[in-house]
Amino acid sequence: MKKELIAAREPKSPVSELFRTLRTNIQFMNTKSGLRSLLITSTSPSEGKSWVSSNLATTFAQAGKKVILVDCDMRKGRLFSVFGTAPVPGLSNYLSGVSSNGEKGEEDIVSYIRKTEVPNLYLITAGSVPPNPSELLVSEKMAETMPKLEELCDIVIYDGTPTNLVTDSLIISRNVDTTIIVCAYKQTKIDELERVKRDILNVGGKIAGVVINKMPIAQKEYYSSYYYGQSSSGSGSSGSAKKHRSSVDFESRIRPAGQSNRLYNIEKDGKE
């Protein structure tokens, strides 16, 4: 587990508290329909998308929810390194039906789910780099898989691709409950952010809000509103007791590890 998984390594830090606040507000925005799936995307590389998705997934797991984090960046996925798991087999191998050694892959998505060191948090890596990632994501098999994953857990979080480079995240945004766009302070251009928003809405996706990453904050201001005695387990945990029929079988078969208008300012010099 790398240091960038701060919500797990330093759960009482101010940054972890900001992620819990983000988690709670996302849940409040979806109280009627219920939040079962979430896409994290960005405009360009190196804005901290994977850092946000992995830490947000951790806070959902810490709230007692069973979470599956899916790395959908089949061109340059890096969640395997964040959680210290093997990169293959992964999502691309499942969707293509081809294993990492070129043989026929497993046909059950459960075979590609791995445990992480974070309790309640499971991971599907991006897998081998395919020649046609966009085609795989728009395939009928992917459309059938997304609701299956929702039956196995409380929430599925998809770490998508930068939207300005490829259309992969736009494809996924149509089939999830809501989308979070990650941008970087003094790096993301407003016209690019507006274009990403427009493209997601045009394909029928919903947007919960924007996370501003890499925002410099003075140390005094950084700690001024944080209370170290505050519990992190109360927010948004009311649905944690909800169980699904496949839960027991799912856990026994997985691989072990090896819009509110508010902008959330999260200080981090994170990687993409």
C-alpha positions in Angstrom: 0.0 0.0 0.0 1.5 3.3 -1.1 1.7 6.5 0.9 -0.8 8.1 -1.5 -3.6 6.0 0.0 -3.7 8.5 2.8 -7.3 7.7 3.9 -6.1 4.3 5.0 -2.6 5.2 6.3 -3.6 8.4 8.1 -7.3 8.2 8.8 -7.2 11.2 11.2 -5.4 13.5 8.9 -7.2 16.7 7.6 -7.0 15.3 4.0 -8.8 12.1 5.1 -11.5 14.2 6.8 -12.0 16.1 3.5 -12.5 12.8 1.7 -15.1 11.8 4.3 -16.9 15.1 3.7 -16.9 14.5 0.0 -18.3 10.9 0.6 -21.1 12.2 2.8 -22.1 15.0 0.3 -22.2 12.6 -2.6 -24.5 10.3 -0.6 -26.8 13.1 0.3 -27.2 14.0 -3.3 -28.4 10.5 -4.2 -30.7 9.8 -1.2 -33.8 9.2 -3.4 -32.4 6.8 -6.0 -29.6 5.4 -3.9 -25.9 5.6 -4.9 -24.8 2.3 -6.3 -22.2 3.3 -8.9 -19.8 6.3 -9.3 -17.4 7.4 -12.0 -14.3 9.4 -11.3 -12.8 11.2 -14.3 -10.7 14.2 -15.2 -10.0 16.5 -18.1 -6.3 15.7 -18.6 -3.6 13.3 -17.2 -1.8 14.1 -13.9 -4.7 15.9 -12.2 -5.0 13.3 -9.4 -8.0 11.2 -10.7 -6.7 7.9 -9.5 -5.6 9.4 -6.1 -9.1 10.7 -5.5 -10.8 7.5 -6.6 -8.7 5.2 -4.4 -9.0 7.4 -1.3 -12.7 8.0 -1.8 -13.3 4.3 -2.2 -11.4 3.8 1.0 -13.6 6.2 3.0 -16.7 4.4 1.7 -15.2 1.1 2.9 -14.4 2.6 6.2 -18.1 3.6 6.6 -19.0 -0.1 6.5 -19.9 -0.3 2.8 -18.6 -3.1 0.6 -16.9 -1.4 -2.3 -15.5 -2.6 -5.6 -13.0 -0.2 -7.2 -12.7 -0.8 -11.0 -9.7 0.5 -13.0 -11.2 1.4 -16.4 -8.0 3.0 -17.7 -6.9 0.1 -19.8 -4.3 2.2 -21.5 -2.4 3.4 -18.4 -4.1 2.0 -15.4 -2.2 2.4 -12.1 -4.5 1.3 -9.3 -2.6 -2.0 -9.1 0.5 -0.1 -7.9 -1.5 1.9 -5.3 -2.8 -1.2 -3.7 0.2 -3.4 -4.3 -1.6 -6.1 -6.4 -0.6 -7.9 -9.6 -1.6 -5.8 -12.7 -3.0 -8.8 -14.6 -5.5 -10.4 -15.1 -7.9 -7.5 -15.1 -10.9 -5.9 -16.7 -9.5 -6.0 -20.3 -8.8 -9.7 -19.9 -12.3 -10.4 -18.8 -14.0 -8.3 -21.5 -11.8 -9.7 -24.3 -11.9 -13.3 -23.0 -8.1 -13.5 -23.4 -5.8 -14.1 -20.4 -2.5 -12.3 -19.9 -0.7 -15.2 -21.6 -2.9 -15.3 -24.6 -5.1 -18.2 -23.6 -8.8 -18.2 -22.9 -9.6 -16.2 -19.8 -12.1 -16.8 -17.0 -15.7 -16.0 -17.9 -16.8 -15.0 -14.4 -16.1 -11.4 -13.3 -15.8 -12.6 -9.7 -12.5 -14.3 -10.8 -11.0 -10.9 -11.5 -11.9 -9.3 -8.1 -9.1 -9.0 -5.6 -9.0 -8.3 -1.9 -7.0 -5.2 -0.8 -5.5 -4.4 2.6 -8.4 -2.1 3.3 -11.3 -4.1 4.8 -14.5 -4.0 2.7 -12.6 -2.7 -0.4 -12.0 -4.9 -3.4 -10.2 -4.1 -6.7 -10.5 -5.0 -10.4 -7.3 -3.9 -12.1 -7.2 -2.6 -15.7 -5.5 -5.8 -17.0 -3.4 -6.2 -20.1 -3.2 -3.2 -22.5 -5.6 -4.1 -25.3 -5.6 -2.6 -28.9 -9.3 -1.6 -28.6 -10.2 -0.4 -25.0 -13.0 1.9 -26.1 -14.7 -1.0 -28.0 -14.4 -3.2 -25.0 -16.0 -0.6 -22.7 -18.9 -0.1 -25.1 -19.4 -3.8 -25.6 -22.6 -5.7 -24.6 -20.4 -7.7 -22.1 -19.5 -4.5 -20.2 -23.1 -3.4 -20.1 -24.1 -6.7 -18.6 -21.2 -6.7 -16.1 -21.9 -3.3 -14.5 -25.3 -4.3 -12.9 -23.7 -7.7 -11.8 -21.0 -5.8 -9.9 -23.7 -3.7 -8.2 -25.3 -6.9 -7.0 -22.1 -8.0 -5.3 -21.5 -4.9 -3.2 -22.9 -1.7 -1.9 -21.2 0.7 -4.3 -19.0 0.3 -7.4 -16.5 3.1 -8.1 -15.0 3.3 -11.6 -11.6 5.1 -12.1 -12.0 6.3 -15.7 -9.7 7.9 -18.3 -9.0 11.6 -18.8 -11.9 12.7 -20.9 -10.1 15.1 -23.2 -7.9 12.4 -24.5 -10.2 9.5 -25.1 -14.0 8.8 -25.0 -13.7 5.8 -22.6 -15.1 7.7 -19.6 -18.0 9.1 -21.6 -19.0 5.6 -22.4 -19.1 4.6 -18.7 -20.8 7.8 -17.6 -24.0 6.8 -19.3 -24.4 3.7 -17.2 -23.4 5.0 -13.7 -25.5 6.9 -11.1 -23.3 10.0 -11.1 -19.8 11.3 -12.1 -17.2 13.3 -10.3 -14.7 15.4 -12.3 -11.3 16.0 -10.9 -9.3 19.1 -11.9 -6.1 20.6 -10.7 -5.5 24.0 -9.3 -3.9 26.4 -11.9 -3.5 23.5 -14.3 -7.0 22.6 -15.6 -8.3 25.1 -18.2 -11.9 26.2 -17.6 -12.9 25.7 -21.3 -11.7 22.1 -21.0 -13.7 21.6 -17.9 -16.8 23.0 -19.5 -16.3 20.7 -22.5 -16.0 17.6 -20.3 -19.2 18.6 -18.5 -21.0 19.2 -21.7 -19.9 15.9 -23.2 -21.0 13.9 -20.2 -24.4 15.6 -20.1 -24.8 15.1 -23.9 -24.4 11.3 -23.6 -27.0 11.2 -20.8 -24.6 11.1 -17.8 -25.1 12.9 -14.5 -22.5 15.0 -12.7 -22.3 15.3 -8.9 -19.6 18.0 -8.9 -16.0 18.9 -9.2 -13.0 18.2 -7.0 -10.2 20.7 -7.1 -6.9 18.9 -6.5 -3.4 20.2 -5.7 -4.8 23.4 -4.0 -2.2 25.1 -1.8 -3.4 25.8 1.7 -1.5 27.5 4.5 -0.8 25.1 7.4 -2.8 27.2 9.9 -5.8 27.3 7.7 -5.4 23.6 6.9 -5.9 22.6 10.5 -8.2 25.3 11.7 -11.5 23.6 11.0 -10.5 20.0 11.8 -11.5 18.2 15.0 -9.4 15.2 15.8 -11.9 13.7 18.1 -14.5 13.4 15.3 -15.7 10.0 14.4 -15.3 8.9 10.7 -17.8 6.0 10.8 -21.0 7.8 11.3 -21.4 9.6 8.0 -23.3 7.8 5.3 -23.2 4.4 7.0 -27.0 3.9 7.3 -26.9 1.7 4.2 -24.0 -0.5 5.4 -26.3 -3.2 6.8 -27.8 -3.8 3.3 -26.8 -7.2 2.1 -27.0 -8.8 -1.4 -27.6 -12.4 -2.2 -24.2 -12.9 -3.8 -22.2 -11.5 -0.9 -21.1 -14.7 0.8 -20.2 -16.5 -2.4 -18.5 -13.4 -3.7 -16.1 -13.1 -0.7 -15.2 -16.8 -0.8 -14.1 -16.7 -4.4 -12.1 -13.5 -4.8 -8.3 -13.3 -5.2 -6.2 -12.2 -2.2 -4.0 -9.1 -2.5 -0.1 -9.7 -3.2 -24.5 18.2 -7.2 -23.9 20.3 -4.7 -22.2 23.4 -6.2 -19.5 23.2 -3.6 -15.9 22.7 -4.8 -13.8 20.5 -2.5 -10.2 21.7 -2.2 -8.0 18.8 -1.4 -4.3 19.5 -0.9 -2.2 16.9 -2.6 0.6 16.8 -5.1 -0.8 13.4 -6.3 -0.1 11.5 -9.5 -2.6 10.8 -12.2 
